[in-house]
């Protein structure tokens, strides 16, 4: 699996770095967001708790995926810019479901 960053754009108004990336995965299934997040965090030297993969798609039959990752400066700008539904700890990149349950966030998604 090979990750390539195709575009980086700093957005100072929202306090984030917008990163477009491409993942080549020859002869294997599409990697999950967690695996991609690990590679992005290592490449960008970023904290996974402040990362949000907004888009991640694979065209049918292709061994290549494209996506958009938003890397925020701090927790405050992340909470201000993203909706509550997107910030559900079970969907966040840096939070596993076990960590989400430990945090006591067992509310249904509809709330």
Secondary structure as UniProt FT lines:
FT   STRAND          2..11
FT   TURN            12..15
FT   STRAND          16..24
FT   TURN            26..27
FT   HELIX           33..44
FT   HELIX           48..50
FT   STRAND          51..58
FT   TURN            60..61
FT   STRAND          64..72
FT   HELIX           75..81
FT   TURN            84..87
FT   TURN            89..91
FT   HELIX           97..102
FT   TURN            103..104
FT   TURN            109..110
//
